[in-house]
Each structure stands twice: as structure tokens, then as C-alpha cells.
Amino acid sequence: MPFSELYFNVDNGYLEGLVRGFKAGVLSQGDYLNLVQCETLEDLKLHLQSTDYGSFLANEASPLTVSVIDDKLKEKMVVEFRHMRNQSYEPLASFMDFITYSYMIDNVILLITGTLHQRAISELVPKCHPLGSFEQMEAVNIAQTPAELYNAILVDTPLGTAFFQDCISEQDLDEMNIEIIRNTLYKFEADRRAFIITINSFGTELSKEDRAKLFPHCGKLYPEGLAQLARADDYEQVKAVADFYPVKLNKLAFLNQFHFSVFYAYVKLKEQECRNIVWIAECIAQRHRAKIDNYIPIF
């Protein structure tokens, strides 16, 4: 056993046990089978009460909406994450901060894109993911142009000079460069970007060759997985890749002890679970049950 593992539990044992306990509450295949049989969102709410979600929707007035469910799911995940972050010591504290950076990047890109389309900052902030919120976001209310947004937020963001300084300048803030900026910042989460690029390219004039050029040349999918995504023609083929990665890899993280990857894996599994629930809720709300089973099971 490596020397560092002998002392892992001194600072991190409680939190590793806690995150493994949270993981035990992830919805099972049996739970999903019950959810897809729900006729209304109220039925969905009642079934979720019998899981680890408990009464997280108890104070929500009827009629229940999908957006409310989505917001409350995110809120519960953020509460659990921040509880672990507040209890953590270095270097785990910094590791958990890095987990939030992908959400910060999405929030910043959302703000940039919104201002380019003359949308009010006050309208954009509520759409940002709560796990990627940071103090400087409160200052965006004074920003009315991309230039002001750059000076008010990007320079002083918690993402810091490690990500922004070398790849973004005020002149980059135009619509043409937004996706390039996003992909540059997402070097550390390349595989997620590859899935999103593939899905967003369907139904557009983007050729498979041009799609492949947008993929980052790193990550767990490189090169075989990216080649499969480049050839994908529909969602089912993307789902075939996604069924193996990243859900299965995140599940494998829990097979070993004394490492930090379980914290990242839990957040990603929980995020996928939230997407699954929202997908089922949307199908129920729109009475479009033909594709209600098109979620990605976890356990």
C-alpha cells in the first residue's frame, strides 16, 4: 500500500464514507421503471418521495412544472456538494473546487452569448447553474456590453489566469469565437464537449469531417471514442458510446478506496440522474411517452 494511503482517512475518511453513502441513494433501475409508469408530475413527485429525494418537492405548489423539478434537483445536488466541500481539507478542497469550474465556464459562456444577443443580464443570471456560481456574477448587472462583461467578470473569475489569460481577450467576445473559447477552456473536460458537439451538429450543415475537427485531441475518448462520435448519424449511436462512457467509468471509480475520483464520479452520476428525471418529467408533461425510456440508466 502506498505510504500516502496510510494517512488518507485522517483528513478524508469521513467524506469518502459520506460520498459513498450518497452514491447508495442513486436511483436504481427499479425506480426508473416506476417513474416511467407515472401518468402525471404529481405521481412522479409521490414516487420520488419514497427514494432518497424524500420531500424535496413538498413545499412546491400545484400544478407542478418540469422547470421547478429541474431547479429543485439541482438545488439538492448543490447542497450535498457544498456540504462536502465545506468539510474538506486540502488538497481535497482544491480538487472539489476544480469540479465546479466546468459549471463556471458554462455560466460565463451563457452570459457572454446573452449579452451578444442584447438579453438583459438580470434575465441570464437565474439560468446559470448554481454549482458554477461565484461572487463576480453579482457584478454582471453593471455590464451592458461584451467588453464590460470581460472587464467585470472574466479577468477576476475564480477560474483565474490558468484558463482565461492565454485564450481569451476582450476582442474575442464575438459570436464567431464563442464556441472556440468554450472548447479551449474545456481542455480539462474534453469528452463531455465531444458528446455535446456531436449532438448539436445533428440537423445542421456541419459535415462529419468538420465535426471531427471540433473535437479536442485529448480525453478518455481519444482516439477510438471520438472516431465513433465522428461517424454517428443519430442519437442512438451517440447513446451507444455514452452507455459505456462516462457512466460506466464513473461507476468503476467506486470499486477502489483512498482516492478523490469518487467525488468527481458522484457529481457526474448525480448530474446524469437529474437529466434522466427531467427527461422523464418532460415526456410525462408533454404526453409524449414514445421516447420516455430514452434515459441512460446508472445502476
N, C-alpha and C positions, 0 to 999 in steps of 0.2 A: 504494500500500500504506500503511495507517495506520502512524503512527510507532511505536506500541506493538508491532506485529507484527515490526518490525525486530529487536527485542530479545527476542522470545518464546522463542527457542531457548536463550538464555543460561541461564535457570533451568529451563525446561520442555521443552526439546527432547528430552532423553533419555527422560523419562517419556511424552511423546507417542509417541515411537517404540516404547516398551515396550508401551503400551496397544494400539497398532495391531498389534503382534506378537501380543499375547494375543487380539485380535479375529480374527486369521488362524486361530487354533486352534478357533474356534467350530464346532460340528458342522455338516456340510453335509447337504443333502437325501439324498445317497447314504448317509451314516452313519445317518440315521434309517431309511432303507429296510432297512438291515441290522439295526438294533436291533429293529424290529417283527417281524422274522422269527425272533428268538430264542425258544427253547422254554422256557428256564429262566433264572433270575437269574445262574447261573454262565456261561451263554452270553453274557448281557448284559455281565458283567464282562470276559470274554475279548475281546469286540469293543471295549469302551471302552479296553482296553489298547493297541489299535492307533491310538488318537487321542491328542490332547494330554493326556488324562486319565492316560495311562500306567498305572503300577502303584499308583494311589491306593487301590485295594481289596486290594492284595497281602497285607496283614497281617491281613485280616479272616477269621475262622474260618467254616467252613461249618457249617450252612446259612446262606447269605446272606439277609438280610431287606431289605425296602424301606426301613425306618427307618434302617438302617445306611447304605444307599446315599445316602439323603437327607442324613444327618448329614455324610458324607464329602464330598458335593458342596458343601455349604455351607462346610465347613472349607477346601476347596481355593480356593473363591472368596474367602473372607475372607483367606487367606494372601496371595493375589495382590493384593488391595485394600490390605491393610496394608503390604505391601512398597512399593507406590507411594506410599502416604500417608507412610511414614517417610522416603522420599527427596525429598519435595516441599518447596518453598519457598512462602512467602506470595506472592500470595494463593491459589495453588492448594491449599495445605494447608487453609485455611479452607473452600474450595469442597468439598473431599473430606470434610471434617467434616460439612458440610451434607447430603451424600449419605447419611450414616449416621443422620440424625435421623429419617427415616421409620421405620427399624427400631427406633430407641429408643422412638418413640411406640407402635408395636405392642407392644413389650415392656412398657411401662408400663401400657397398657390391659389386657394379659394379666394382669399382676399385680393390677391393681385388680379385674378381673372375678373372678379366682380367689379373692381374699380375701372378696369379697362372697358367694361360694358356699362359704365355710369350707374352702377347699382349702389344704393346707399350702404355705407359701412354698417350702420345700425341694423340693416336687414341681413347682412352677411354673417356677423358675429354669432348669432344664435344657431347658424347652420354649421359652425365649426365643431369638430369632435372635442368633447370635454377632456379627453385624455391628452390632447395636444394643446391645451390652453396654457398661456403664460402671461406674465404681468404686462408685457408690452402690447398685448392685444387690446388692452383698455385704451391705449393711446391712438388706436386707429380711427377713433371718432373725429380726430382733427385732420385726418388725411383725406384729401379730396382728389388727389391725382396719384398715379403710379410713383412719381418722383417723391412726393411727400410720404407715401407708404414705405418706400425704400429707406428714407432717412429716419422715419419714426420707428420702424419695426425691424427690418432685415439686418441692419447693422448691429443692433443691440440684442438680437434674439438669443435665447439660451442655446440655440444651435451653434452660435459663435462663429469665429473665423475659420474653424475647422472645416465648415461646409460652404459658407457663403462667400468668403473673401476671394477665393480663387476662381469662382464660377459665375458670379452674379455682379453686375454693376447696374447703376440706375438706367443706363442706356439699354439694358437687356429687357426691360419691362415693357415689352410689346407682345401682342397676341401670337406672333410667329414663333417667339422664343420660349413661350411658357412651358410647352411640353419638353423642350430640350433642357430647360432649367430643372424641371421636375426629375427627369431621368438622371441628370448629373448629380443632383442631391441624393437620389435613391441608390447610389452605388452600393450602400450597405444593405439594401433590401431589394436586390436585383430581381429575384424570382417573382416576387409579388407584382412588380412592374411589368414583367413579361406576360403574366396572365392578363393584367388589365389592358395592356396594349393589344393583345390578341383579340379579346372580347370587343373592345371598342372599334376594332378595324372591320368587324363584320358589317356588311351592308354599306360600306364606303368604297371609294375608288382606289383605296390603297391596295397595291398588289402584294402578293405573298413575299416577293423579293424585297420590296420596300419595308414591309412589316418586319422582316428578319433584320434589316439594317437598324431598326429602332431598338432591338433587344440589347441589353447590356451584356458585355462579354465576360461575365463573372456570375457567381452564384452556384447553387447546387444543381440547377437545371442545365448548366452549361457543360458540354455542348449538346448531348443527346436530347435532353428535355426541350431545349429551345428549338431544335430541329423539328421535333414533333409539333410544337406550337406553330412553327412557321408553316407547316403543311396543313394545319387544322382548317376545316371548311365550315364547322358548325360548333354549337355549344356542347354537343355530346362528345366530340373529340377533345375539346378542352377539358371537360369533366373527367374524361378517362385519364388525362395527365394529372388533374387535380386530385382524383381519388387516391393516387399514390403519393402525391406531393402537393401541399405540405402537411396535410392532416396526419398521414401515417408517420412521417418523420417526427412530427411534434409528439405523437403518442409514444414513439420509441424513446423520447427523452426521459420518460418516467421509469424506464427499466433500470437505470443506474442511479446511484446516490452520490452525494457530496459534489454537486456541480450546480452552476447557476442557470443552465439552459432550461430547467423545469419552469422557471419564472417566465421566460420568453414563451415557452411552449404553451403554458397555461393561458396566457393572454391571447395567443393566436387561436387556440382551440375555443376559448370563450367567445372570441370575435366571430369565428365561424358559426358557433351555436346561435349567436344573436342574429346573424344573417339568415340562418335556417328558419328561426322562429318568425322573423319578419317576412320571409318568403311565403311561409305557410299562411301567415295572417293576411298578406296581400291577396293570395288566392281565395281565401275564405271571404274577405271583404268584397272582392270583385266577382264572386261566384264563378270563378274560373278554375275549376277543380281538375281539369285535364292534366295540368303540369304541377299539381300540388306535391307530387312525390319527387320533384327535381331538386331536392336538397342534398347536401353532402353529409352522410351520417358520420358520426365520430366514434361512438362505441356501440 
